[in-house]
Amino acid sequence: MKAIPFNSVYSDISEYKGKSMECEGEFQLVLESIALSFGKVEALNDVSIKVRKGQIFSIIGPNGAGKTCVLNCINRFNRVDKGTIFFEGDELTRLSSHKIAELGIARTFQGTELFHGLTVLDNIKLGAHVRLKTGVLSALVYLGKAHGEEMRLREEVEEEIIDLLEIEAIRKKVVGTLPYGFQKRVELGRALAMKPKLLLLDEPMAGMNLEETEDMARFILDVNEEWGTTIVLIEHDMGVVMDISDSVCVLDFGLKIAEGLPRQIREDPKVVSAYLGEEEASYSRLGA
């Protein structure tokens, strides 16, 4: 059987990564036999995943495979029917979503869930609210400690995040007036403002052209390498996935059918069948 033709146009990205794809280290995120159902529909069935600290761990699969459900279970947007999820020793299935965020888990979404009437800078600063120490009353007065914390946050965002994402020129623009590709950068910036230990990215390149996709892949690599942030990535662009991932997990109809290094995944018969279907996979065996 032939490998899936995940031909990459991002060869410069894989060279840019500059580290072994066989990432070693302790497991930071552990999902053990999780299951999730909506009525009689099994979205996830006995899925187990282990992500090492510092990895870029990608989850791929056809539409409806359950990829986003995995992230929703980690965030506690969906409650698992069974199984456990641990992050650095804390069991997430017992925590609320805001407590999970406080542990250092940030998230982006398939669509741009931004405040379109606010500026780029204000949208990004909102992501840091879990780290701020100012109380409600002092924030309303906005003097002394509250003002000082706000100024430090603004400086931090402009120096670390806006520069990283190359959006200095648009930092004061209203988000709703920006092209889609820049809105996706802003959403990533808001997640980064949390200073996350674990970053969950749900199709960050969806709807982007080639140049925008290359930029986003480069930003993800920068965050992983320079910040040391562990990344769980859902993405349909297989060229990007195969180039930047340390490990890849494949879901199909709520089941995990494969996991391994990118080069192993692209040649796995079960993965080929899931993407091409049995008839096309059989045709592929004939050498056509």
C-alpha positions in Angstrom: 0.0 0.0 0.0 1.3 3.4 -0.9 1.7 6.2 1.7 -0.9 9.0 1.7 0.4 11.7 -0.6 1.0 14.3 2.1 3.4 16.2 -0.2 4.8 19.1 1.7 5.4 22.6 0.3 6.8 23.6 3.7 10.3 22.1 3.5 11.8 25.3 4.9 9.6 24.9 8.0 10.8 21.4 8.8 14.4 22.5 8.5 13.6 25.6 10.6 12.4 23.3 13.4 15.9 22.2 14.0 15.3 19.5 16.7 14.8 15.7 16.8 11.3 14.6 16.0 11.7 11.9 18.7 11.0 14.2 21.6 12.0 12.8 25.0 10.7 13.9 28.4 8.1 13.3 31.0 4.4 13.0 30.2 2.7 16.4 30.9 -0.8 15.5 29.7 -2.3 12.0 30.0 -5.8 11.0 28.8 -6.7 7.5 30.0 -9.5 5.6 28.2 -11.8 8.6 27.8 -15.3 8.3 26.3 -17.8 10.9 25.3 -21.3 10.4 23.8 -24.0 12.7 22.6 -27.2 10.6 22.9 -26.5 7.5 21.0 -23.6 9.0 19.1 -20.2 7.9 20.4 -17.9 10.9 19.8 -15.0 9.3 21.6 -14.6 5.6 22.5 -11.8 4.5 24.8 -9.2 7.1 23.6 -5.9 7.2 25.4 -3.2 9.8 24.7 0.1 10.8 26.4 1.8 14.0 25.5 5.4 14.7 26.6 6.4 18.1 27.9 7.7 20.3 25.1 6.2 18.3 22.3 4.2 19.4 19.3 1.6 16.7 19.4 -0.9 16.6 16.5 -4.3 15.0 16.3 -5.5 14.3 12.8 -8.4 12.4 11.2 -11.4 12.9 8.8 -14.2 15.3 9.6 -16.3 14.0 12.5 -13.5 11.8 13.9 -13.7 13.4 17.4 -10.6 15.6 17.3 -12.2 18.8 18.7 -14.0 16.7 21.3 -10.6 15.7 22.7 -9.8 19.4 23.2 -13.2 20.1 24.6 -12.7 17.3 27.2 -9.3 18.7 28.2 -10.9 22.1 28.7 -14.0 20.6 30.4 -16.2 22.2 27.8 -17.5 18.6 27.5 -17.6 16.2 30.5 -16.2 12.8 29.8 -18.6 9.9 30.3 -15.7 7.8 31.6 -11.9 7.9 31.8 -9.5 10.4 33.4 -7.4 13.3 32.2 -4.3 14.4 34.1 -2.2 17.5 33.6 1.0 17.7 35.6 -0.6 15.4 38.2 -3.9 17.4 38.5 -7.0 15.5 37.4 -8.8 17.8 35.1 -12.1 15.9 35.0 -12.8 17.2 38.5 -12.1 20.9 37.8 -14.1 23.7 36.2 -13.0 25.3 33.0 -11.6 28.5 34.6 -9.6 26.4 37.1 -8.1 24.5 34.2 -7.1 27.8 32.6 -5.4 28.8 35.8 -3.3 25.7 35.7 -1.8 27.0 32.4 -3.9 25.5 29.7 -4.8 27.9 26.9 -7.0 27.3 23.8 -7.8 28.7 20.4 -10.9 27.7 18.3 -11.7 26.8 14.7 -13.5 30.1 14.3 -12.1 33.4 15.6 -13.8 33.9 19.0 -12.7 37.5 19.4 -14.3 40.7 20.6 -14.7 42.4 17.2 -15.4 45.8 18.6 -12.1 46.0 20.6 -8.6 46.7 19.4 -6.0 44.1 18.8 -4.1 45.1 21.9 -7.2 44.9 24.1 -8.2 41.5 22.8 -4.8 40.1 23.5 -4.6 41.6 27.0 -7.9 39.9 27.9 -6.1 36.5 27.7 -4.0 37.5 30.7 -6.9 38.0 33.2 -6.2 34.7 34.9 -2.7 36.0 35.8 -3.7 39.4 37.2 -3.8 40.0 40.9 -5.9 43.2 40.9 -9.3 42.9 42.6 -12.6 44.2 41.2 -12.7 47.3 43.4 -9.2 48.4 42.7 -9.7 47.8 39.0 -12.7 50.1 39.0 -10.7 52.8 40.7 -7.8 52.1 38.4 -5.2 53.8 40.6 -1.9 52.6 42.2 -1.5 48.9 42.0 -4.2 48.3 39.4 -2.8 51.0 37.0 0.8 49.7 37.5 -0.3 46.1 36.7 -2.1 47.2 33.6 0.9 49.1 32.3 3.2 46.2 33.0 0.8 43.9 31.1 0.7 46.2 28.1 4.4 46.4 28.0 4.7 42.7 28.2 2.2 42.1 25.5 3.8 44.6 23.1 7.3 43.3 23.7 6.7 39.6 23.7 3.5 38.7 21.8 2.9 41.5 19.3 6.5 41.4 18.2 6.5 37.6 18.0 3.3 37.6 15.8 4.5 40.5 13.7 1.4 42.6 14.3 3.0 45.8 15.5 1.4 47.9 12.7 -2.2 46.8 13.6 -2.0 46.7 17.4 -4.4 49.7 17.7 -6.8 48.6 15.0 -10.3 47.3 15.7 -10.3 43.5 15.2 -13.5 43.5 13.2 -11.8 45.5 10.5 -8.9 43.1 10.0 -8.5 40.3 7.4 -9.2 36.8 8.6 -5.5 35.8 8.7 -4.7 38.6 11.1 -7.7 37.8 13.2 -6.3 34.3 13.6 -3.0 35.8 14.8 -4.8 37.9 17.4 -6.6 34.8 18.7 -3.3 33.0 19.1 -1.9 36.1 20.8 -4.7 36.1 23.3 -4.0 32.5 24.2 -0.3 33.3 24.6 -1.1 36.2 27.0 -2.0 33.5 29.5 1.7 32.3 29.4 0.4 28.8 28.9 2.3 25.6 29.8 0.0 23.7 27.3 -1.5 25.3 24.2 -4.4 23.7 22.5 -4.8 24.8 18.8 -7.9 23.8 16.9 -7.2 24.2 13.2 -5.2 27.4 13.4 -4.4 27.4 9.7 -8.0 26.8 8.5 -9.1 29.1 5.7 -5.6 30.5 5.2 -3.6 30.9 2.0 -0.1 29.5 1.6 1.8 32.5 2.9 -0.5 32.9 5.9 -0.1 29.2 6.7 3.7 29.3 6.5 3.6 32.3 8.9 1.3 30.6 11.4 3.5 27.4 11.3 6.5 29.5 12.1 4.8 31.2 15.0 3.8 27.9 16.4 7.4 26.6 16.2 8.6 29.8 17.8 6.3 29.4 20.8 7.3 25.8 21.2 11.0 26.3 20.9 11.5 29.7 22.5 8.8 29.6 25.2 9.0 25.8 25.8 5.3 25.5 25.5 3.8 22.1 24.9 1.3 22.2 21.9 -1.6 19.9 21.0 -2.5 20.7 17.4 -5.5 19.8 15.3 -4.9 20.5 11.7 -6.1 19.3 8.3 -3.0 20.6 6.4 -1.0 17.4 6.3 2.1 19.1 4.9 2.3 21.3 8.1 1.4 18.4 10.4 4.1 16.1 9.0 6.8 18.8 9.0 6.4 20.3 12.5 5.0 17.5 14.7 7.0 15.4 17.1 4.2 12.9 17.4 0.9 12.3 15.6 -2.3 10.6 16.7 -5.0 9.6 14.3 -8.7 9.4 15.2 -11.5 7.8 13.1 -15.1 7.7 14.2 -14.1 8.4 17.8 -11.5 5.6 17.9 -7.7 6.1 18.0 -6.4 4.0 15.1 -2.7 5.0 15.1 -0.1 7.0 16.9 3.6 7.5 16.2 6.2 9.6 14.4 5.0 11.5 11.3 6.9 9.2 9.0 5.3 6.1 10.6 1.8 7.7 10.4 1.9 8.5 6.7 2.7 4.9 5.8 0.2 3.2 8.2 -2.4 1.1 6.3 -5.2 2.0 8.7 -4.5 5.7 8.3 -4.4 5.4 4.5 -7.7 3.6 4.6 -9.3 6.2 6.9 -8.3 9.0 4.6 -8.8 7.4 1.2 -11.4 4.7 1.9 -11.1 1.0 1.3 -11.7 1.1 -2.4 -9.2 3.9 -3.1 -6.6 2.2 -0.7 -7.0 -1.1 -2.7 -6.5 0.8 -5.9 -3.4 2.3 -4.4 -2.0 -1.2 -3.8 -2.1 -1.9 -7.5 0.5 0.7 -8.0 -1.8 3.1 -9.9 
